Each structure stands twice: as C-alpha cells, then as structure tokens.
Amino acid sequence: LEPDVVVRRQEALAAARLRMQEELNAQAERYKERQRQLEEEKRRQKIAMWESMQEGKSYKGNLKLNQPEVESGASSAVPKSKPNKKPLRGGGYNPLSGEGGGTCSWRPGRRGPSAGG
C-alpha cells in the first residue's frame, strides 16, 4: 500500500469520527434540554398542587386538568360495561384438597438415585 493512500484513509476516518462525535454531543445537549424542561414542568405542577391544597381544594383535580378536555367529556358520558366473564375454575376448586383440580396432580418422586444406564 502506498503511504499517501493510507494517510488519506486515516484522515477521512478521523474526520468521520469527529462528525459522529459532534452529532452525538448535539443529541446529548438536546436530551439534557428536554430533561430540564420536563423537570421544570413537574416542578410547576407540584407548586400548583401545593397551592390548591393550601386553598382547601382537591390536589388530585389538578392532575386531571392536564389531560385534554375532549377526553374527559367523552369518558364522563356513559361508563363502558365489561362483558360478563365466567370464572376460570368452578367454585369448589381448592388446590390443597386435591379435589376439582382436573387431571393435574402432584406426586412425589421416587426415592433413591435415579436408575440411569
């Protein structure tokens, strides 16, 4: 291999690494800024909750105000009823008695070493 080709290749590799490192630093900075914003928002919510608690209002009401109004209006109209589900086992099932358990039953293993060949 010719030395100038090797040098050019190493310079290109170093430049690519530098570009990637700058990208990574920019992403880390954006992430830190986002985390700062989230912490500030949490702090504001805690302050608002504390103030409403001091006024004697329910502090849980503030958490619901942060959700969209359309969603809360739709959910308060008619609650959805769950379909009637039958139980998985009969009412007489007792795992300790051994009755009503079906075909599964536990038996202790044989004593002594296994009979291997």
SULNORQUI-V348398 format. One line per field, one symbol per residue. ss: DSSP state (A for helix, B for strand, O for the rest). A space follows every 10 residues. Layout:
# SULNORQUI-V348398
ss->???
This chain:
# SULNORQUI-V348398
ss->OOAAAAAAAA AAAAAAAAAA AAAAAAAAAA AAAAAAAAAA AAAAAAAAAA AAAAOOOOOA AAAAAOOOAA AAAAAOOOOO OOOOOOOOOO OOOBOOOOBO OOOOOOOOOO OOOOOOO
